[in-house]
Amino acid sequence: MSLHGSDRRDTSSAGGNGTVAAASLRLRLNPNKEHKPDGYEDLQLDFSPNIFSSLERYLPPSMLNVPRDDKAKFMREILLKYLPLGERSRSQKHREYRQKIIENYQPLHRELYSVNPATFFVPSFLRAINDNTEQSFRSIMSEPSPGIFIFDIFQTNFCELLLSEIENFEKWVTETKFRIMRPNTMNKYGAVLDDFGLETMLDKLMEGFIRPLSRVLLAEVGGATLDSHHGFVVEYGKDRDVDLGFHVDDSEVTLNVCLGKQFSGGELFFRGIRCEKHVNTGTHSEEIFDYSHVPGRAVLHRGRHRHGARATTSGNRVNLLLWCRSSVFREMKRYQKDFSSWCGECSREKKERQRSTIAATKLKKLLEASDCNFGELFESFQQLYDLLWFNSFLGFPIIPFDQELEVINPNNSQHTFSDNSLDTTPSSVSHRICRKRSDVTLVLDLDETLIHSSTFPRDADFTFTMMSKGEASTVYVRKRPFLEEFLEKVAEMFEVVIFTASRSSYSATLLDILDPHNKLFARRFYRDSCKREDGHCLKDLTVLGIDMAKVFIIDNSPGVFRLHVNNGIPIKSWYGECPDYALIDLLPFLKKLVDVDDVRPIIAAKFWKKFNSAHSSPAPLPIRRI
């Protein structure tokens, strides 16, 4: 039956002449669970009938009882927003391409082309699906990192049969010299399973087995409304793809199952969930997770979870991927601005706004107190800030040590300044010109403490050009709020030293821009001055050759000063977000360290009192890995 068939019903609820003023209508935010949708299998449609049945529950109330053809037309117009005319033409050609394969390819194992749960799935997985409760689902899986679920799914025999079918298909392709489409733009090897007849099986896999899981575990990204899929296999190893770059999937939910073969390497690495706006933002330590494949074992995660695959160093590895999509979620997302329920960066920004609001409210109350002087107010505000930040004192960012940079031309780097008076000529780093007030030395970290840099294009206070693996890269640098004021004040109070775990080829250029006249930083220490223990990077302050009573460090990763805990002041990591007052808020406390005989008891009482009372000797803090 065509889209314009004769299936007509009473349209009085729609008003007028049986037509719907669809242009002004939008989908509902929540589905009508009481409504029983029509079937669309007999219509000639551009999309899967399952999509229309799923989408129908989200139709405006005035459209639920109109003729099926009118509903289909309305939903089709919505879906076509995501499939322009050129894409529709390509889609039609793809249907013809797929039909040609199905008419000519002879399957080897026909039992694979319809779902047989008893022979496909391991018993524990089937029991959990039949119970259909969150408790039963979680009983068969682990969640080693938020939003990443690992569980056994396929029997060994099923994996072997599917591998055999794939090899048979590839053999047919070679013999007939048929040119097939590869799974995606990143993989040169593998095959789209839907293209040679497995679409129905994968539809049932998604609807009956993956959607129940994602409805409970991944509901915030449309897990309950998955209505289409893209199923394929990828191949890695000798004479195949070697690895897979950092990316996000074109899916709401992704199922990744290793089918087997003998191999080593090929680990997946995950680096946090991001919306489109934040896809290129930095990674936080708590978002880092690596996974080693096991045949028959599944990894279920959000499509927007950034990930990649390391090199398969020996043997061959074949994985089944099922990208599950929700047309409802994609339509709803067009009207949303807040993705803090699943985007890690949106969530952090929201929490930061909440913390700022709490701090501002507290400060306002303090200002209303008539018996407090300004110094007491400032100290109280600092204590409030410390309390808010230490509540989340569980994870620290990891510096990317794997990216080696070298300067193209230090004397002629391209800089963008807001202050045209700066002289960018590199200068000696041995001594600064200005006078220091005391004999106490302040050691400052660089990245995520004073500045945030990235090779991804973004708003920046200045830029410079570097070489990365033989290619020119522009580095975009943002200065932490109040950085100039902070550096000017501490340079008047202390000898200021930079100690960074980044390479000198990158850091020296950046510091020459921050301190072009060599007035702020007396000395600079880079990665080669760091101490390495069991693959970890530590900043040993004894390399400065200074009495430990007269030196302290400010660093966003407390683990790096684990050798000198009571000489260390932690500061919240900064990735470019505003507002931020961390630097300026530290100044009142730093003034207390100017003329003291020993900085350690003062710092310990302020930042490490609970820590020192809980440990007779300093215990290891979270540390960054080289």
Sequence and secondary structure as in RCSB ss.txt:
>XXXX:A:sequence
MSLHGSDRRDTSSAGGNGTVAAASLRLRLNPNKEHKPDGYEDLQLDFSPNIFSSLERYLPPSMLNVPRDDKAKFM
REILLKYLPLGERSRSQKHREYRQKIIENYQPLHRELYSVNPATFFVPSFLRAINDNTEQSFRSIMSEPSPGIFI
FDIFQTNFCELLLSEIENFEKWVTETKFRIMRPNTMNKYGAVLDDFGLETMLDKLMEGFIRPLSRVLLAEVGGAT
LDSHHGFVVEYGKDRDVDLGFHVDDSEVTLNVCLGKQFSGGELFFRGIRCEKHVNTGTHSEEIFDYSHVPGRAVL
HRGRHRHGARATTSGNRVNLLLWCRSSVFREMKRYQKDFSSWCGECSREKKERQRSTIAATKLKKLLEASDCNFG
ELFESFQQLYDLLWFNSFLGFPIIPFDQELEVINPNNSQHTFSDNSLDTTPSSVSHRICRKRSDVTLVLDLDETL
IHSSTFPRDADFTFTMMSKGEASTVYVRKRPFLEEFLEKVAEMFEVVIFTASRSSYSATLLDILDPHNKLFARRF
YRDSCKREDGHCLKDLTVLGIDMAKVFIIDNSPGVFRLHVNNGIPIKSWYGECPDYALIDLLPFLKKLVDVDDVR
PIIAAKFWKKFNSAHSSPAPLPIRRI
>XXXX:A:secstr
  TT S     GGG TTT   GGG    SS  TT      TTS  SS HHHHHHHHTTS GGGTTS HHHHHHHH
HHHHHTTS HHHHHHHHHHHHHHHHHHHH   S GGGGS  HHHHB HHHHHHHHHTSHHHHHHTEEEEETTEEE
EE B HHHHHHHHHHHHHHHHHHHHHT     SSSS SSEEEGGGGTTHHHHHHHIIIIIHHHHHHHSGGGTGGG
  EEEEEEEEEETTSB  EEEE  SSSEEEEEEEE SEEE  EEEEEE  STTTTS   GGGEEEE   TTEEEE
EETTEEEEE  EEEEEEEEEEEEEE HHHHHHHTT    TTT HHHHHHHHHHHHHHHHHHHHHHHHT TT  HH
HHHHHHHHHHHHHHHTTTT      TT  EEES GGG     S TT        S  SS  SSS EEEE  BTTT
EEEESS    SEEEEEEETTEEEEEEEEE TTHHHHHHHHHHHSEEEEE SS HHHHHHHHHHHSTTS S SEEE
 GGGSEEETTEEE  GGGG   GGGEEEEES GGGGGGGGGGEEE    SS SS  HHHHHHHHHHTTTT S SH
HHHHHHHSHHHHHH SS       B 
